[in-house]
Amino acid sequence: MMPVASRPMPRARGIGVVVAVVAALSAGACDRDAPQVDMVDETRLAMGSSLHIAVATTRRTEASAAIGEAFGEVQRLEALLTVWRDSSDISRLNAAAGSGMAIDVAEDTARLLVIAQEAGRATGGKFDVTFGALSDVWRFDHDQNNSVPSAEAIAARLPFIDSARVHVDEARHRASIDTAGVRVHLGGIGKGYAVDRVAALLRARGFHDFLIQGGGDLFASGRNGTRAWRVGIQDPRGTPDETFATLAVENETVSTSGDYERFFERDGVRYHHLLDPDSGWPATGMRSVTIVARRAVDADWLSTGVFIMGPDTGMALVESLPDVGAVIVTATGDLRVSSRLRDRLQVQRLPYTDAPTR
């Protein structure tokens, strides 16, 4: 987005909506003879949604201190990556677009921009962080106005959606945009990167059994007592706490993108925030995509990219990647599960084909 004056953080939504399709966590599961552990947890507003960190441990005091450090790390990253502060690396990068100048950025910013470029190549350009050129045409952040822009307004911005215009010198921590009007927005990848950094911090402090949950991103490390962590996958046409399947995860991350997270309806058409960079309109073909991977940053961009790619091309990408799985609900409510998850996913019922009558 264009650099603007610092704005207040958007209000967090209800936890079921924030979690998107990832919900229904089991807690405190342990056998009678296992050592008794406490669940030390805290929830704060961070990066535009509710961030929940839970640590299973016998070291309550040390865990509380580590969780405090973790929230501090997220605040540090948010200050670098947000588009809502003029002083952030991304706002300064956007402000310098077309000037011919490269700006100094933090190591984290440079690294994340490189990962975003790799994600764009992997998805054939369907994941593109320069979708920021459309962010004041379609308004789905806290400035959502439920307005459908004109085809002309969208077409005028399409030439500025091109991540090839962004240049990164990762070794020197410098970045530039060679065309005025091109704007970077890391909304589809930044939170996953932050979750990975929090996980690394907690492990460095000696904690290995924990859960990090922010927006549609979830990182499950170690075990919940003597069992794997179990998450439920929300029905995209159900209530926020209504799941259709569950999945046990251990040392894995889960990320979901869905057309029910930020949307409005007009004349029977659902308009949502997952925009196809080729057309400038909300992507069709999907209701939700849940990705399971080792790194949260990968699960984050994959859930967005696969959603925009569509069920066939998107699933083909998932199947080509090691240690990656997907659960897809198509636009018609069909359920598709990748080969790596078919033996692990416990399907309770099929997703609704239409919104149920209540």
N, C-alpha and C positions, 0 to 999 in steps of 0.2 A: 504494500500500500504506500501511498504518498506519505512522506514524513509529516507528522502532525504533532500538535502539542500533546504532552503527556495526558492520558485519559485514565479514568478509574478502571480497575479490573472488572470485567463482566461478572455479574452475580452468578454463583454456582447454582446449577439446577439440582433437582432431586437426585439422590445417589443412583437410583435405577437408570435414569436418563444419562447421567454422567458416565456410568460404567458402560453404557450402550448395550451390546449383547453379552457383556461379561458381567455376571452377577452370581448370586447364590453361593457365596463362599462358605465352606465348612470351617469351623473354628474349634480349637481345643480338642481335636480328636486324638485321643491317646489311649493305649491299653492300660489295664489296671496295674501291671507290673513295671510299666515304663516310668522313668524319672518324671516327676511332675514339673511342668514348665508353665510359665506365665505368658500371656499374650500382652505385650506392651505395644500400644498402638496410639496413633494420633492422626487427626485429619485437619488439613488446612486448605485454604484457597490458594492455588498456584497455577500459573500458566492458563488462566481462564477457566479452570474447573476445579473440582474437589480432588485433592491428592491425599490418599490414605496410605500410611506406612504401618505395618504390623510386624513385630518381631517376636518369635517364639523362643523364649530364653529363661534361664534361671538367674540372669544378671540384669535385674530391672533397672538399677541406677545407670549402669553403663549403656544399656539399650536406649534409655530415654535421652541420654546425652548424644548418642550416635544419631538418633532420629532428629534431634535438633540440628545437628550438623548437616544432615541430609536435606532438611528444608532450607537451610542456608545455601547449600549448593544449588538447589533449584532456583532460588531467588537470584543467585549470581548468574546462572545461565539465562534466566528470563530477561534480566537486564541487558544481556548481549543480543538476544535473538528476537525480542518482541518488535512489532511494528508500531506499537502504541507509545513509544518513548523516543523523542528526538535524539537522545544521546546513545541509543543502542547501536551496535555494529550494523544491523540490518537497515535501520533508518538512515544512518550516515552513508551506507553503500547506495541506497536508493536515491538519496539526495544528490550524490555525485554522479549519477547515471548520465552518460553522454559528455562528461567534462573532460575525458581523456586522462583522468587522474585515478590512480589506484590508492586505496586507503588502507591503513593499518587496521587489522582486526585481531581479535583474540585467537589463540590456537584452536579453541573449541569451535569458533565460528568458521575458521578456514576448513577444519576437518569436516564439519557438517555440510558445508557447501560442496565439498568434494564428494561426500557420500550421496548428496542430492543429485549431483551430475551422474554418478554411477547408476542411481535409481532411474533416472530419466532414460539412460541408454537401455537398461534392462527391460523397461516397459514400452520401448518404442516411442518414447516421448509422452506417454499418457500421464506419467507423473512428472509434473513440471512446476518448480517452485516459482516461476515467473507468472503464475496465474494471478499474482498480486495486481496485474494490470486490470483485472476485472473486479477487484474487491470494492470499488466504489460504484460499480455498475450493478452487480448483485450484492446485496447487503445481508449477510447471514451471521455476522458477529453480534455484539451487543447493540449494534446500530441497525439490526434487522427491521425492515420497513414493509415486508410482505408485498413488495412491488415487483412486477415483471417488467424488465427493461425492454426497450424496443430492439428489434433485430438490427437496426442501424447502429444503435449505441454499442451493441456487442461486437458487431463486425468492425467497428472503428478501433477496437482494442486488440483484436486478434493479431495484428502484426507485431505487437509488443510482448506476446507470449512466446518466448524463445530463449531457453536456457543457454543456448550457444552464445548469447550476448554477455553472459556472465563469465568472468575469467578469474581464476584463483591460483595464487602462488602459495601452496600449502607450506612449503619449507620456510618462506619468508613471512608468512601470515599476512598476506596482502590480497586484496580483491578489488575488482572493478567491474562496471557495467558499461559497455561501449555505446549504448544507444539510449538517448533520453526517452523516458516513458516506460522503459522496462523496469519492473519492480519485483523484487524478491519477497516472498512470504513463506516462512518455514512452518506454517500451521499443520502441514501433513507429515512432518518428520521431527520437529523440534522436541516434542514431548517424549517421543520414544528415546531420543538421545539422552534427555535428562533422566529418564528412568534407568537407563544403563549406567549412568554416572552415579546415581544413588545406590544402585546395586553394588557397584565397585567399592563405594565408600563403606557400606555396611560390612562387606566381606573383609575389607582392610581393617575394620575394627573388631574382627573376630566373630561376626555373626553370619550364620549360613542358613538359618531357617527363618525366612521372612517373606512377606508379600508386599509389593508396591502396586498401587492401583491409582491411576490418574486418567480421567476421561475414559477413552476406550482402550487404554493401554494397561496391561497387567503383567507384572514380573513375579513369578513364583520360584523361590529359591529353597532348596532343601526340601524338608518335609513339614507337615502340620502334625506334630506329635510323632506317631509312628506311621502315618499314612501320607500319601501324596496329597497335595492341595487339589481340591476339586472345584471347578468353575462350571457355572451353568450358562448356556447360550440363549440369549433372549430372543423370543419370537419378534421379528420386526413389525408384525401387525398385532402383537399382543400388548399387554400392559408392561411397564418397565420391569416388573419382577416376575414376568411370566416366561418361563424357559421351555424349550422343546427338547434340549439335549444337554448332557453333562460330559465333562472331560477331565480326567485326572492329569495334572501337570506337575513336573518336578524339574527344576533348573531349566525352565522354559519361560518364554514370554508369549502373551496372547494379545492381539490387537484387533479391534473391530472398527469397520467403517460401515455406516448404514444411512439409508435415506430418511430415517426417522429421527436423526439426532438434531439437525437444524433444518427446518423445512417450513413451508406453508402450502396451502392448497388454494387454487383459484380455478373456478369453473370445472371442477372435477379432476384437475391436473395437479400432481404433487411436484413442487419445485424445491430442490434441496441443494446443499452447499458443495456437493462433490461434482465439480464442473469439468467437462471434457475440454481440454485445452485446444483441441482442433476445431470445435464448433462454438465454444463459449457458453454452451447450454448445459444444464444438469445432465449427467450421464444417465443413460437408460440401460436396461438389461439386468439390473441387480436391485435387491432390497438390502442385503447385508453381505459382508465378507468378513469372516473371522480367520486370522492368520496365526499359526503357531510356529515359532522360530526360536533360535537361540538368543539372538540379540533383539532388544526392544526396538531399536532404531530400524532394523530391517522389517520387523513385523509391522511397524507404523507405516512406512512408505509402501510396503507391499499391500496392505489392506486398502489403502487409497488407490494405488495403481491398478490392482486387480479389479477393484470395483469399476473403475473407468474403462478398463480394457474389455470387460464383458465376460460372461461365464466360460465361453469356449477358449478364447485366447488367454484369458486370465488363468484358468486352471492349467493350461498347457505350460505357462510360465512357472507356476507353483511346482508342477511335477518335474520340471527340469532342474530345480534347485535342491541341494542337499539339506537335510534337516529342516525342511519347511513343509507345513501342511495347511490345508484350508477347508473351511466349511462355508459353503456359498448358499444363499437363498436368492433365487433368481426373481426377476420382476413378476413372474406368474406364481411365485411361491414354491417352485420346485427346489428340492434339497439336493445338493451335490457335495460329496465328501471326497477329498483327495485320498490317494492310495495309502499314504503314510498314517492317516487317521482313521481309516475304516474299521480297524480292529480295536481302536481305543475309544471312539465316540459311542456313548450310550444314548441312543435316540429314544425319548419317551413318547413322542408323537411327532407327526409331520407338522411343519409350520402352517399357519393359517394361509389359505389362498386369498382370502379377503379379510378385511377387518371384521371381527366377530360382532354380532349384535349383543348389546349388554342391557 
